[in-house]
Amino acid sequence: MMPSERRSLALEYIQQRGLCGIGDLAGLLDVSRVTVHRILDELEGQGLVRKERGGVRIVETSKPEGRFEQRIAQHLELKRELARKAVKFVEDGDTLFIDASTTCYCFAEALGQLKPNAMLTIVTNSPFVLQRFIELPDYHVTSTGGELDHRLNALVGSITLDTIGKLQFNKAFISPHCVSPLGIMTPHSSTFEVYDKVIGSAAETTLLAESPKFGQMSPLLIAPLSALKRIVTDSKLSKEMRQLYSEDAAVPVI
């Protein structure tokens, strides 16, 4: 059984049982308890399960906030690493668009920590990014408005697109679902429209992409990599992959 199949089977079993014992999972998967703990550590790191006394249970994600916490927990340290790197491309007086991805939320978090007194204008379609900047009075922050997509915790739709179309950003920071040699991609039509409009309105666009997003595919192609100013990623991306994407798109991978 492949590791990914073990993780999927374990997750399904825990979901069915509620609180599930380590021994039960070891028997189900026919592996040692040490291997079970390794699998659960991966699932817990992704925000999918929670280990507690007596076993492990599924993390409840019925609320929008829970879904956001689950998504941001996936590769959190990689997101924070690349977010800190991306802040150096922000200067006083910039007008920034920051999208509603959890990766860009980490960027907003790093921005507030590293440049709290910078005179910035921020435009975002993320309710969580808006909340993040409440205590930073030197930032002028504008919401795009729009319809709340509860799955993605993003403001989308015609109002959002109309607002973005009326604005100009000298820098946009975005993090769609995945990055392929074809370009940046997403499975969501609502965010596809937002990204397309943002890239058209921004003087330059920086892609923030943690290394697991590279080489993945989604149905909707937002833009080719050549539409980007730069790609900021984490130290886990291999040297070969960096070179491949830099050469194919003539865009620096940082």
N, C-alpha and C positions, 0 to 999 in steps of 0.2 A: 504494500500500500504506500502510495506517495505521501510525503509530509503534508502537502496541501489537502489531500483526501482525509488524512487523519484529523487535521484541524477542522475541516468541514463536518466530519462525522461527530467529533467531540462537541462542537458547537451545537449541532442539531440535537444531540442526546441531552446536553445540559438544558437546552431550551425546553425539551419535553418533560424533563424530570424536576425542574425547579432547582432545588439544592441537590447537587450531585457529588458523591464521594470519589476520592482519588482512586480507591481500589476498584470501584465500578468502572471507571474509565480505563484503567489498566487492563481489566478483563475484556472490555468491549473492543479495545484497539489491539489487544494481544501484545502489549509492550510493558516495559518496567515502569515502576512508579516515578523513577527519575525522568524518564522520557515524558511521562504525563505532565510532570511539573514543568518541563521545558516547553511543551505545547501550550500549557496554561499561561506561562510567562509571556509567550508571544501574543496570545489572545488578550491577556490583561493589558499588555502594552499598547494594543490597538483599541482599548476601551470597550471590548466586547463582553468580557466576563470580569467577575470580581471574586478573588479567593477570600475565604473567611473560615472561621472555626467550623469544622465539620464538612468542609468541601468547597465547592465553587458554584456560583450561580451567574445567570445572564445579567448584564447591566440593563436596567430598565431605560428604554429610550423613547417612550411614548410622547414625551414632551419635546417641543422644538429645542429647548435648552439642552435636554439630554442628548439629542441627536448631534448638536454642535459639540458637546463635550466628547462624544464618542469619536467624531471625525477629527477633532483637533488632537486627540490622544494618539492618533496614528502617525508614527514617525515624528513625534513632537520635537525631539532634540535636533533632528535634521532640519526641521522647519525653523527652529530658533537660530541654528547656526547660519543658515543662508540669509535669514532676515537681518541679522547683525551685519553681514557683508553688504547687503543691499542698501543699508542706511547711508553708506558713504557716497552714494550717488544722489543724495538729496542735499540741496543748498538753500540757504536763506532766501526767501522770496519766491520759492517754487510754488506752483499750483499743481497739486497731485491728484490723480484718481487712484483710489485704492479699492480693489474689488472685494467681494463678499466671501472669498475662500478662507479656509482656516489658516492656510499658509500666509496670506496677506494680513490676517488678523495678527499673526506672530510678528509680521513686519511692522504693523501699527504699534504693537507693544514695544518693539525695539526702538522705534522712532521716538516714542514718548519717553523712553528711558535714556536714550543717547543724545537726543536733541529737543529737550523739553522747552527751551526758550527760543527755538527757531521761529521766525515769522513765516509761517506756511499757510497756504490755503488748501484745504482738504475737501475733496468731493468723494462720496462713497455711496454705494448701494447696500452697505452692510449695517444693520442695526447694532451689531456687536462692536464694530469699529467706532460708530458714533458714541456709544457708551464709553469706550476706552478713552476718548478724548475729552470727556466732560470736565476733567480737572486740569486741562491745559489751556488757559485763557489766551496764550499767545497764538494759538492755532485758530484760524477762521475755518469753521467746519460746516459743510453744506451736505444735506441729504438729497439724493436724487428723487426721493419720493417713489411711489409706485405700489404695486401689489406685492404682498409678502408671500414668497414661496416658502412654505413651512419645511419642506424637505431640505432645502439648501440654506435657509436663514438668509435669503437674499431678496432685495427689492427688484422686481422685474416688471415687464409689461410696457404698455404704450406711454404711460406717464414717465416712467424711468427713461425710456428711449428719447422722449421729447426733451426732457431736461438735459440729458447728455448731449443731444444734438445742438443745443443752444450754447454750450460751454466749450471752452478751449482749455486744454491742460498742456503744460509744457512737458509733463512727465506722467506716465501711467504705469502702475505696478499691478500686474495681474498674475493669476495662477490657475489656469484651467485644469481640466481633469488629467490630461496626459500630453506627452510630447513624442512625436514620431518624426522620422526623417522627412515626412510630408509636411509637417507643420504642427501647430498647436490645435488640440482637438477636445471636444466635449460631447457627452451623450445627451445633454439637456438643451432643447431648442430655446428655452427662455433665456439661459445664460449665453447661448450662442449669439443671440441678437444684441445683448448688452456688450459682449466683447467686441463684436464687429463694429458697433457704434463707437466704443471707446477708442479702439485702434485708429479709427478714422478721424477722431477729434484730437488725439494727442500728438504733440510734436515728436515725442519718442516714447517707446514702450519697452519696459523691462519685464522679462518673464522671470518669475520666481518658481523654481521647480525642484523639489526634493528628488534625489536620485532614483527612487522606485518609479517615478512617473515616466522616465525615459524608456523609449522603445515600446510603449503601450499604444493601443489604437482605440479610437472611439468613432462613432458614426459621422459626426459633424466636424468638418475641417473649418476652423475659425480663420486661420491665416497661415501662409507659409512662414518659415523661420526667418526669411529675409525681411519680413515686416517688422522684426524686432531690432532694438538697439543693442541689446545684450541679453544673455541668459545667466542668471545667478543660481547656483546650485550648491550642494554640500560636498564635503570632502570624501564621501563614500562613492561618488561617481568615478568610474575608472578613467585612467589616462587615455585609454583607447577610445572610450565613448566621448570624452571631451574633444579629442582630436577629430573624431568622425563628424560630430555636430558642428564644430567650428569650421571645418573645411567645406562641408556640404552647403552650409548656409552663409558662409562668410560673416558669421556673427560670433563675437567672443563669448566663450563659456567660462564664467568666472567662479 
